[in-house]
Amino acid sequence: MMPRRMDLPRLVVVWRATERCDTACGFCAYDVRLRQRTRRELEPEEALRFGGLVSEWAAARGRAVLLSWLGGEPLLWPGLVEVSEALAARGVCMAVTSNGRALAGDAARRAWAARTLAEITVSLDGPPRVHDALRGRPGLGQGVLAAIAAIAALRDGAGGRRPLLRVNTVLMRSNVAAFAELVERVAAAGADELTFNALGGNDRPEFFATQRLRREDVEAFVAALPALRRAARANGLEIRGSASYLARLAASAAGVALPVDDCAPAGWFWFVEVDGRLAPCSFTVDGYGVPIAELRRGEDLDALPGRFAAARARARAAVCADCPSTHVHAKFGT
């Protein structure tokens, strides 16, 4: 048996469960209004098989695992409850990144999430009036805030600090000036963390052209951030985003490439696409993706870092010349 290694970092597995969604976001590839795209979903049986393999492999090596469902909108995936509960029972910390619509509209779903998940991340792209306009769903922003408060009350009433409640926002030209107000609303709702992404251009280039952050937008945001962090922390909210992550935002706004020669692929982060390909990140699936159907034993998982390193040595993915992967640049640092 492989010796136990308690010094290994937690493995984070981000897995796209579905391409279905129920919001109309002009910046997203899964916008419900888009008719000319696939709407694939993960097979629950394969999720249980591979998730079980990962849990056994991690337990044998003394390694913690966080498995986070992504979409589309993962709360629309029919296998969510069954698979999440089964893997949680095997010691996997389960998480979800959601638009929050199902949580806002369903008390039973909120109770399930509070009981089952280790982390809940909901999207909120500004104060409610801003968020509703960007997401095409009137009332959603206030509903998301109310859902956070309700889950926080369930959690705190049970005497625990699980699940961790996180809000993630996509920063763009039309909402970056409202970030300070967003911080106040998120803190008042009882969230634990606030994270942010800069708007990317791959999904909807036509939206990106008019909404991408400019250099002056990022400079103003970074200048205001220390004071916002202090005020948020006093109210129990941690605003994440390391110095290197802020540098990534500034470089993107300035059109400066940030190459990454070696991100230690698959060392602590795996991305699994809805079609069952596992890669070091969501941007390298086509170049480096390994079908999980080929991964049947713990030794197959042990081999992944070397397998990806060899693939990179043969032909480095073009995207690595200007790495956009948020985890590589320490999005969750401070």
C-alpha positions as a printed NumPy array, in Angstrom:
array([[  0.   ,   0.   ,   0.   ],
       [  1.151,   3.529,  -0.746],
       [  2.497,   5.188,   2.457],
       [  0.289,   7.894,   3.907],
       [  1.456,  11.448,   3.202],
       [ -0.244,  13.982,   5.449],
       [  1.857,  16.837,   4.047],
       [  0.294,  16.732,   0.586],
       [ -1.957,  19.654,  -0.353],
       [ -5.688,  19.167,  -0.614],
       [ -6.743,  18.022,  -4.068],
       [ -9.337,  20.292,  -5.675],
       [-11.434,  18.704,  -8.418],
       [-13.655,  21.088, -10.395],
       [-16.12 ,  19.058, -12.449],
       [-18.604,  20.441, -14.961],
       [-21.802,  18.506, -14.341],
       [-24.036,  20.1  , -16.966],
       [-24.144,  22.636, -19.773],
       [-27.762,  23.516, -18.994],
       [-28.526,  26.871, -17.389],
       [-31.566,  28.992, -16.523],
       [-30.179,  32.524, -16.625],
       [-29.533,  34.866, -19.547],
       [-26.015,  36.21 , -19.052],
       [-24.601,  38.038, -22.044],
       [-21.013,  37.192, -21.058],
       [-21.455,  33.427, -20.58 ],
       [-21.22 ,  30.517, -23.017],
       [-24.116,  28.768, -21.236],
       [-26.639,  31.616, -21.596],
       [-30.089,  29.999, -21.792],
       [-30.851,  32.037, -24.905],
       [-28.078,  30.393, -26.938],
       [-29.696,  27.781, -29.159],
       [-26.718,  26.715, -31.263],
       [-24.737,  24.956, -28.557],
       [-24.659,  21.582, -26.842],
       [-26.406,  21.01 , -23.506],
       [-24.584,  17.898, -22.377],
       [-24.817,  16.408, -18.894],
       [-22.598,  14.157, -16.837],
       [-23.748,  10.561, -16.421],
       [-24.381,   9.953, -12.691],
       [-23.056,   6.399, -12.92 ],
       [-19.7  ,   7.58 , -14.241],
       [-19.597,  10.345, -11.638],
       [-20.093,   7.761,  -8.901],
       [-17.462,   5.459, -10.372],
       [-14.761,   8.039, -10.839],
       [-15.627,   9.95 ,  -7.686],
       [-15.39 ,   6.699,  -5.756],
       [-12.001,   5.965,  -7.277],
       [-10.744,   9.409,  -6.308],
       [-12.02 ,   9.004,  -2.745],
       [-10.311,   5.611,  -2.348],
       [ -7.087,   6.882,  -3.869],
       [ -7.03 ,   9.957,  -1.636],
       [ -7.824,   8.   ,   1.523],
       [ -4.985,   5.571,   0.82 ],
       [ -2.584,   8.506,   0.552],
       [ -3.906,  10.505,   3.491],
       [ -5.03 ,  13.286,   1.214],
       [ -8.124,  15.495,   1.511],
       [-10.328,  16.088,  -1.535],
       [-12.709,  18.909,  -2.399],
       [-14.955,  18.141,  -5.374],
       [-16.794,  21.195,  -6.697],
       [-19.606,  20.942,  -9.246],
       [-19.654,  23.551, -11.992],
       [-22.025,  24.307, -14.857],
       [-23.926,  25.656, -16.676],
       [-26.002,  25.545, -13.549],
       [-25.122,  22.429, -11.514],
       [-28.293,  22.592,  -9.41 ],
       [-30.155,  21.648, -12.601],
       [-28.193,  18.394, -12.918],
       [-30.458,  15.418, -12.06 ],
       [-27.611,  13.477, -10.45 ],
       [-26.569,  16.213,  -8.033],
       [-28.227,  14.97 ,  -4.837],
       [-27.532,  11.253,  -5.259],
       [-23.907,  11.62 ,  -6.306],
       [-23.045,  14.368,  -3.82 ],
       [-24.498,  12.466,  -0.876],
       [-22.763,   9.233,  -1.885],
       [-19.359,  10.888,  -2.236],
       [-19.781,  12.956,   0.931],
       [-20.444,   9.71 ,   2.793],
       [-17.073,   8.48 ,   1.524],
       [-15.251,  11.479,   2.963],
       [-15.115,  13.785,  -0.058],
       [-15.847,  17.427,   0.718],
       [-18.536,  18.46 ,  -1.759],
       [-19.03 ,  21.964,  -3.149],
       [-21.031,  23.752,  -5.804],
       [-20.782,  26.973,  -7.807],
       [-24.299,  28.158,  -8.604],
       [-26.199,  31.13 ,  -9.966],
       [-28.281,  30.787,  -6.788],
       [-31.673,  30.724,  -8.492],
       [-32.657,  27.301,  -7.155],
       [-31.378,  28.178,  -3.68 ],
       [-33.377,  31.403,  -3.688],
       [-36.592,  29.679,  -4.691],
       [-36.531,  26.423,  -2.727],
       [-36.198,  26.147,   1.061],
       [-35.774,  22.362,   0.841],
       [-32.86 ,  22.795,  -1.559],
       [-31.248,  25.297,   0.819],
       [-31.607,  22.848,   3.701],
       [-30.052,  20.074,   1.623],
       [-27.154,  22.289,   0.613],
       [-26.504,  23.38 ,   4.202],
       [-26.571,  19.761,   5.345],
       [-24.516,  18.164,   2.564],
       [-22.038,  20.633,   1.096],
       [-18.74 ,  21.843,   2.507],
       [-18.676,  24.988,   0.337],
       [-21.332,  26.923,  -1.546],
       [-20.282,  29.58 ,  -4.046],
       [-23.004,  31.767,  -5.536],
       [-22.62 ,  34.296,  -8.315],
       [-23.482,  37.932,  -7.658],
       [-22.226,  40.471, -10.169],
       [-23.012,  43.607,  -8.22 ],
       [-25.829,  44.98 ,  -6.078],
       [-29.234,  43.512,  -7.033],
       [-30.141,  46.146,  -9.617],
       [-26.835,  45.567, -11.434],
       [-26.887,  41.805, -11.094],
       [-30.45 ,  41.454, -12.379],
       [-29.651,  43.434, -15.512],
       [-26.537,  41.364, -16.249],
       [-28.206,  38.018, -15.575],
       [-31.541,  38.776, -17.235],
       [-33.572,  37.674, -14.213],
       [-35.411,  40.412, -12.263],
       [-35.312,  39.792,  -8.539],
       [-32.45 ,  37.3  ,  -8.683],
       [-29.887,  39.498,  -6.934],
       [-32.063,  40.04 ,  -3.878],
       [-33.002,  36.371,  -3.949],
       [-29.341,  35.351,  -3.869],
       [-28.656,  37.596,  -0.879],
       [-31.705,  36.207,   0.932],
       [-30.588,  32.639,   0.179],
       [-27.126,  33.34 ,   1.63 ],
       [-28.696,  34.756,   4.783],
       [-31.044,  31.775,   5.088],
       [-28.257,  29.209,   4.7  ],
       [-26.077,  31.143,   7.159],
       [-28.93 ,  31.024,   9.672],
       [-29.364,  27.269,   9.176],
       [-25.646,  26.711,   9.581],
       [-25.203,  28.953,  12.571],
       [-28.343,  27.604,  14.219],
       [-26.841,  24.129,  14.011],
       [-23.733,  25.403,  15.804],
       [-21.265,  24.871,  12.959],
       [-19.306,  26.822,  10.366],
       [-20.103,  24.526,   7.454],
       [-20.81 ,  25.101,   4.697],
       [-18.441,  27.917,   3.863],
       [-20.47 ,  30.59 ,   2.058],
       [-18.731,  32.376,  -0.776],
       [-19.855,  34.962,  -3.304],
       [-18.041,  35.258,  -6.615],
       [-18.41 ,  38.271,  -8.883],
       [-17.341,  38.874, -12.47 ],
       [-15.781,  42.33 , -12.749],
       [-16.453,  44.31 , -15.904],
       [-16.682,  47.905, -16.988],
       [-20.351,  48.327, -16.057],
       [-20.12 ,  46.957, -12.513],
       [-16.593,  47.519, -11.167],
       [-17.523,  50.903,  -9.665],
       [-20.29 ,  49.203,  -7.654],
       [-17.894,  46.759,  -5.96 ],
       [-17.861,  48.698,  -2.664],
       [-21.646,  48.509,  -2.443],
       [-21.499,  44.809,  -3.28 ],
       [-19.077,  44.244,  -0.399],
       [-21.532,  45.845,   2.027],
       [-24.457,  43.773,   0.782],
       [-22.528,  40.506,   0.84 ],
       [-21.193,  41.123,   4.359],
       [-24.673,  41.997,   5.626],
       [-26.042,  38.746,   4.186],
       [-23.56 ,  36.707,   6.234],
       [-21.203,  35.349,   3.567],
       [-17.722,  34.255,   4.631],
       [-15.758,  35.093,   1.487],
       [-15.959,  37.283,  -1.593],
       [-13.927,  36.43 ,  -4.685],
       [-13.726,  38.064,  -8.09 ],
       [-12.821,  37.286, -11.688],
       [-12.117,  39.748, -14.45 ],
       [-14.427,  39.315, -17.414],
       [-12.87 ,  36.935, -19.923],
       [-13.155,  37.123, -23.664],
       [-13.303,  33.489, -24.771],
       [-17.   ,  32.823, -24.194],
       [-18.679,  35.876, -25.727],
       [-16.197,  38.072, -27.623],
       [-18.88 ,  40.532, -28.677],
       [-19.75 ,  41.28 , -25.035],
       [-16.101,  41.385, -23.995],
       [-15.262,  44.058, -26.561],
       [-17.36 ,  46.686, -24.788],
       [-17.16 ,  45.429, -21.191],
       [-13.542,  44.358, -20.654],
       [-11.748,  46.06 , -17.803],
       [ -9.477,  48.94 , -18.809],
       [ -6.189,  49.763, -17.16 ],
       [ -7.744,  52.651, -15.243],
       [-10.555,  50.385, -14.005],
       [ -8.086,  47.923, -12.512],
       [ -5.911,  50.662, -11.043],
       [ -8.885,  52.225,  -9.253],
       [-10.078,  48.823,  -8.053],
       [ -6.674,  47.84 ,  -6.659],
       [ -6.239,  51.223,  -4.954],
       [ -9.596,  50.908,  -3.179],
       [ -9.198,  47.251,  -2.215],
       [ -7.133,  47.539,   1.023],
       [ -9.713,  49.778,   2.715],
       [-12.554,  47.597,   1.487],
       [-10.781,  44.538,   2.866],
       [-10.393,  46.111,   6.301],
       [-14.03 ,  47.14 ,   6.461],
       [-15.204,  43.736,   5.218],
       [-13.041,  41.861,   7.708],
       [-14.535,  43.869,  10.552],
       [-17.906,  42.503,   9.444],
       [-16.776,  38.882,   9.132],
       [-16.178,  38.872,   5.373],
       [-12.83 ,  37.998,   3.781],
       [-12.146,  39.418,   0.299],
       [ -9.816,  37.   ,  -1.46 ],
       [ -7.3  ,  37.702,  -4.222],
       [ -3.516,  37.663,  -3.796],
       [ -1.017,  40.234,  -5.041],
       [ -0.11 ,  37.936,  -7.929],
       [ -3.784,  37.626,  -8.802],
       [ -4.179,  41.4  ,  -8.875],
       [ -1.116,  41.524, -11.116],
       [ -2.877,  39.091, -13.453],
       [ -5.865,  41.459, -13.659],
       [ -3.61 ,  44.427, -14.355],
       [ -1.682,  42.56 , -17.042],
       [ -4.879,  41.501, -18.792],
       [ -6.201,  45.06 , -18.817],
       [ -2.891,  46.325, -20.197],
       [ -2.632,  43.592, -22.822],
       [  0.543,  42.166, -21.294],
       [  1.055,  38.397, -21.491],
       [  1.908,  36.421, -18.353],
       [  3.386,  33.096, -19.46 ],
       [  3.581,  30.123, -17.111],
       [  6.185,  27.54 , -17.997],
       [  5.372,  25.029, -15.271],
       [  2.189,  25.157, -13.18 ],
       [  2.864,  21.687, -11.697],
       [ -0.076,  20.322, -13.718],
       [ -2.424,  18.063, -11.757],
       [ -0.359,  18.495,  -8.607],
       [ -3.306,  19.785,  -6.592],
       [ -5.948,  20.889,  -9.112],
       [ -7.894,  18.841, -11.671],
       [-10.551,  20.051, -14.071],
       [-13.021,  17.528, -15.489],
       [-15.125,  18.532, -18.485],
       [-18.714,  17.345, -18.852],
       [-17.611,  14.937, -21.586],
       [-15.29 ,  13.136, -19.172],
       [-11.881,  14.587, -20.065],
       [ -9.583,  15.478, -17.154],
       [ -7.021,  18.257, -17.627],
       [ -4.803,  20.567, -15.551],
       [ -7.314,  23.388, -16.119],
       [-10.393,  24.255, -18.15 ],
       [ -8.262,  25.935, -20.829],
       [ -6.144,  22.866, -21.652],
       [ -8.811,  20.194, -22.073],
       [ -8.421,  20.006, -25.843],
       [ -4.639,  19.766, -25.723],
       [ -4.025,  17.69 , -22.604],
       [ -7.353,  16.111, -21.68 ],
       [ -7.317,  12.474, -20.508],
       [-10.602,  10.508, -20.656],
       [-11.553,   9.47 , -17.138],
       [-12.823,   6.226, -18.653],
       [ -9.121,   5.306, -18.958],
       [ -8.511,   5.946, -15.253],
       [ -9.433,   2.736, -13.435],
       [ -6.872,   2.344, -10.629],
       [ -5.114,   4.49 ,  -8.085],
       [ -1.887,   4.079, -10.021],
       [ -3.561,   5.77 , -13.002],
       [ -4.217,   8.822, -10.836],
       [ -0.666,   8.779,  -9.484],
       [  0.576,   8.974, -13.058],
       [ -1.406,  12.081, -14.02 ],
       [  1.202,  14.754, -13.108],
       [  3.885,  12.948, -15.103],
       [  1.483,  12.321, -17.961],
       [  0.612,  16.011, -18.222],
       [  4.235,  17.087, -17.84 ],
       [  5.18 ,  14.813, -20.722],
       [  2.361,  16.209, -22.879],
       [  3.548,  19.742, -22.109],
       [  7.119,  18.813, -23.015],
       [  5.939,  17.486, -26.377],
       [  3.831,  20.55 , -27.201],
       [  3.074,  23.289, -24.713],
       [ -0.503,  24.517, -24.973],
       [ -0.686,  27.938, -26.618],
       [ -2.771,  29.3  , -23.739],
       [  0.165,  28.784, -21.352],
       [  1.921,  31.706, -23.055],
       [ -0.618,  33.953, -21.286],
       [ -2.059,  31.786, -18.528],
       [ -5.631,  32.79 , -17.581],
       [ -6.189,  30.076, -14.952],
       [ -7.251,  31.814, -11.759],
       [ -6.001,  29.075,  -9.421],
       [ -2.487,  29.335, -10.888],
       [ -2.407,  33.028,  -9.961],
       [ -3.754,  32.42 ,  -6.424],
       [ -7.272,  33.769,  -6.739],
       [ -8.11 ,  32.479,  -3.267],
       [ -5.043,  33.986,  -1.596],
       [ -4.992,  37.29 ,   0.278]])
